[in-house]
Amino acid sequence: MSDDIVTAAELEKLNPAERHELFEASIVTDLDEAPQQLVEEARTRVQQRVAESEPQRA
């Protein structure tokens, strides 16, 4: 995953194909490449929502 930041001014200089390519390159599909803090926060939120949606056991 790249840490490059593209400003709005830089995006405006790109043509639609270049913007699309930049967007597609920014998508991370491998959790090992994603920031681990982000992965852990997402995992925690998902686990909380699952727990909240499960019927409460007596």
C-alpha positions as CSV (number, residue, x, y, z in Angstrom):
1,M,0.0,0.0,0.0
2,S,1.4,3.4,-1.0
3,D,1.5,6.3,1.5
4,D,1.4,8.8,-1.4
5,I,-1.1,11.6,-1.0
6,V,-2.6,13.1,-4.0
7,T,-4.0,16.6,-3.7
8,A,-7.2,17.8,-5.3
9,A,-5.2,20.1,-7.5
10,E,-3.1,17.1,-8.7
11,L,-6.3,15.1,-9.3
12,E,-7.8,17.9,-11.4
13,K,-4.7,17.8,-13.7
14,L,-5.3,14.1,-14.5
15,N,-7.6,12.9,-17.2
16,P,-10.4,10.5,-16.3
17,A,-8.4,7.4,-17.2
18,E,-5.5,8.5,-15.0
19,R,-7.8,9.2,-12.1
20,H,-9.5,5.8,-12.5
21,E,-6.1,4.1,-12.6
22,L,-5.0,6.0,-9.5
23,F,-8.2,5.0,-7.7
24,E,-7.9,1.3,-8.7
25,A,-4.2,1.2,-7.5
26,S,-5.3,2.5,-4.1
27,I,-7.6,-0.4,-3.4
28,V,-6.1,-3.0,-1.0
29,T,-7.5,-6.5,-1.2
30,D,-4.9,-8.3,0.9
31,L,-5.3,-7.7,4.6
32,D,-1.5,-8.3,5.1
33,E,-0.9,-5.1,3.0
34,A,-3.5,-3.0,4.9
35,P,-2.6,-1.0,8.0
36,Q,-2.9,-3.4,10.8
37,Q,-4.5,-0.9,13.1
38,L,-7.2,-0.3,10.6
39,V,-7.8,-4.0,10.2
40,E,-8.1,-4.5,14.0
41,E,-10.5,-1.6,14.4
42,A,-12.7,-3.0,11.6
43,R,-12.5,-6.5,13.1
44,T,-13.6,-5.1,16.5
45,R,-16.5,-3.2,15.0
46,V,-17.7,-6.3,13.1
47,Q,-17.5,-8.5,16.1
48,Q,-19.5,-6.0,18.1
49,R,-22.2,-5.8,15.5
50,V,-22.4,-9.6,15.2
51,A,-22.7,-9.9,19.0
52,E,-25.4,-7.2,19.1
53,S,-27.4,-8.9,16.3
54,E,-27.3,-12.4,17.8
55,P,-30.3,-13.4,20.0
56,Q,-29.5,-13.0,23.7
57,R,-29.1,-16.3,25.5
58,A,-30.6,-16.7,28.9
